[in-house]
Amino acid sequence: MASATGIKVAIIGAGTMGHALALVFALGGHEVRLTDSSMATLDKAGGLMETALETLVVAGEAPREADADWLHHAVTRLPVLAEALEDADLVLEAIIEQPDAKRALFEEVDRLAPAQAIIASNTSYLDPFPLIPARRQGRALIMHWYTPPYLVDLVDIVGGPECDPAVVSFAVDLCRAMGKRPVVMRKFVPGYIANRVQSAIALEVQKLLDEGVATASEIDTAIIEGISLRLPILGVLAKADFTGLAFTQTSLANRMYAPPPVRGQCDAVDALVAEGRTGVMAGAGFYDWPGATADVLEDRDRRLLALKRALRQIGTLAGEGRDQ
Ligand SMILES: NC(=O)c1ccc[n+]([C@@H]2O[C@H](COP(=O)([O-])OP(=O)(O)OC[C@H]3O[C@@H](n4cnc5c(N)ncnc54)[C@H](O)[C@@H]3O)[C@@H](O)[C@H]2O)c1
């Protein structure tokens, strides 16, 4: 097994996640090759990484020497998959969330990547293991990150059914060495922990939106003002301790409302997508995001960094060291 420092990482898919993951691994001291089937996306990734890096350097979260020149050497952008995979110790798949596309890609990776390469998927909801060729199963796992991964430290690690436990340990060490917080899950469940909880919130929000209970910005205000302040320091279960578990018990018994069913679509989302308002990358979604994508991301990153610093300073009340 390679050591968890200075490895060769091939990142496939340079979109929302891929470009940011390349930056994470480069800052972690690894040799990164980034590829994408779209040349335009691969081109754009360069500027997005540079802007994100600059934000991190200004905030003191990345060393001063990490300038555009350094980035250019640390992350090689290659349009040809075979070149990106050459000598790779770790292959991190971050392409579109479509099983057929991922299956076809894993077949190519199987053909081209070194036999010893670890194959990791960043999928959010798909079970990737049936899509990965049999002879790669012993070194196949999920490494699932959150956007932007250079600021959000959680990484979900799930070994495939036949994955060598040493590969899981290696992935954990690799993440820790980069200052990340890996959580190992004993089995694959779509959405892991954080995304499942986020999806439950999203389902409720989408229902409220489609029922016309409040506007998008009123709903976001309720969430930011009502939930967000406590969540970062308490999580959900420590918050229940502060609320009082007897109250939790009564609330459960009262069954105030049923959780929303998974409808498989949301009218408000469908309408926006039909208009081409697909989110920040398109310049508009629920909200307008005018200007360059890099500037919008930079603004988000600066605010997240300030919050992260504050949380570091005050500490959390839940989590490590406080288990029963
Ligand atoms: N967006 C998020 O917040 C987020 C968070 C965690 C995990 N993920 C997961 O990461 C993966 C990528 O998501 P994203 O949001 O970055 O998607 P994205 O659409 O922004 O980027 C995907 C990229 O993959 C490229 N691509 C498609 N097929 C390819 C192929 N065969 N070879 C090389 N490149 C190919 C596309 O050109 C595109 O640039 C998905 O599995 C998603 O579930 C996304």
PDBQT file of the ligand as one rigid body, heavy atoms in Angstrom, charges set to zero:
ROOT
HETATM    1  N1  LIG A 401     -22.452  18.977  -6.684  1.00  0.00    +0.000 N 
HETATM    2  C1  LIG A 401     -22.302  18.574  -5.439  1.00  0.00    +0.000 C 
HETATM    3  O1  LIG A 401     -22.551  19.337  -4.485  1.00  0.00    +0.000 OA
HETATM    4  C2  LIG A 401     -21.819  17.179  -5.132  1.00  0.00    +0.000 A 
HETATM    5  C3  LIG A 401     -21.396  16.896  -3.818  1.00  0.00    +0.000 A 
HETATM    6  C4  LIG A 401     -20.893  15.624  -3.523  1.00  0.00    +0.000 A 
HETATM    7  C5  LIG A 401     -20.852  14.663  -4.513  1.00  0.00    +0.000 A 
HETATM    8  N2  LIG A 401     -21.282  14.963  -5.782  1.00  0.00    +0.000 N 
HETATM    9  C6  LIG A 401     -21.161  13.897  -6.779  1.00  0.00    +0.000 C 
HETATM   10  O2  LIG A 401     -20.003  14.167  -7.565  1.00  0.00    +0.000 OA
HETATM   11  C7  LIG A 401     -20.228  13.727  -8.907  1.00  0.00    +0.000 C 
HETATM   12  C8  LIG A 401     -20.033  14.919  -9.827  1.00  0.00    +0.000 C 
HETATM   13  O3  LIG A 401     -20.976  15.915  -9.493  1.00  0.00    +0.000 OA
HETATM   14  P1  LIG A 401     -20.794  17.437  -9.959  1.00  0.00    +0.000 P 
HETATM   15  O4  LIG A 401     -21.830  18.208  -9.222  1.00  0.00    +0.000 OA
HETATM   16  O5  LIG A 401     -19.373  17.812  -9.890  1.00  0.00    +0.000 OA
HETATM   17  O6  LIG A 401     -21.226  17.296 -11.486  1.00  0.00    +0.000 OA
HETATM   18  P2  LIG A 401     -20.926  18.286 -12.699  1.00  0.00    +0.000 P 
HETATM   19  O7  LIG A 401     -22.017  18.065 -13.667  1.00  0.00    +0.000 OA
HETATM   20  O8  LIG A 401     -20.628  19.668 -12.227  1.00  0.00    +0.000 OA
HETATM   21  O9  LIG A 401     -19.566  17.704 -13.278  1.00  0.00    +0.000 OA
HETATM   22  C9  LIG A 401     -19.499  16.424 -13.854  1.00  0.00    +0.000 C 
HETATM   23  C10 LIG A 401     -18.459  16.471 -14.952  1.00  0.00    +0.000 C 
HETATM   24  O10 LIG A 401     -18.241  15.153 -15.429  1.00  0.00    +0.000 OA
HETATM   25  C11 LIG A 401     -17.919  15.274 -16.799  1.00  0.00    +0.000 C 
HETATM   26  N3  LIG A 401     -18.082  13.956 -17.416  1.00  0.00    +0.000 N 
HETATM   27  C12 LIG A 401     -19.213  13.316 -17.727  1.00  0.00    +0.000 A 
HETATM   28  N4  LIG A 401     -18.938  12.102 -18.220  1.00  0.00    +0.000 NA
HETATM   29  C13 LIG A 401     -17.592  11.976 -18.208  1.00  0.00    +0.000 A 
HETATM   30  C14 LIG A 401     -16.686  10.948 -18.581  1.00  0.00    +0.000 A 
HETATM   31  N5  LIG A 401     -17.115   9.788 -19.046  1.00  0.00    +0.000 N 
HETATM   32  N6  LIG A 401     -15.362  11.166 -18.421  1.00  0.00    +0.000 NA
HETATM   33  C15 LIG A 401     -14.893  12.331 -17.938  1.00  0.00    +0.000 A 
HETATM   34  N7  LIG A 401     -15.723  13.349 -17.562  1.00  0.00    +0.000 NA
HETATM   35  C16 LIG A 401     -17.043  13.161 -17.696  1.00  0.00    +0.000 A 
HETATM   36  C17 LIG A 401     -18.833  16.351 -17.335  1.00  0.00    +0.000 C 
HETATM   37  O11 LIG A 401     -18.321  16.923 -18.521  1.00  0.00    +0.000 OA
HETATM   38  C18 LIG A 401     -18.858  17.321 -16.164  1.00  0.00    +0.000 C 
HETATM   39  O12 LIG A 401     -17.906  18.360 -16.314  1.00  0.00    +0.000 OA
HETATM   40  C19 LIG A 401     -21.622  13.130  -8.941  1.00  0.00    +0.000 C 
HETATM   41  O13 LIG A 401     -21.541  11.746  -8.762  1.00  0.00    +0.000 OA
HETATM   42  C20 LIG A 401     -22.309  13.777  -7.737  1.00  0.00    +0.000 C 
HETATM   43  O14 LIG A 401     -23.312  12.955  -7.201  1.00  0.00    +0.000 OA
HETATM   44  C21 LIG A 401     -21.752  16.199  -6.117  1.00  0.00    +0.000 A 
ENDROOT
TORSDOF 0
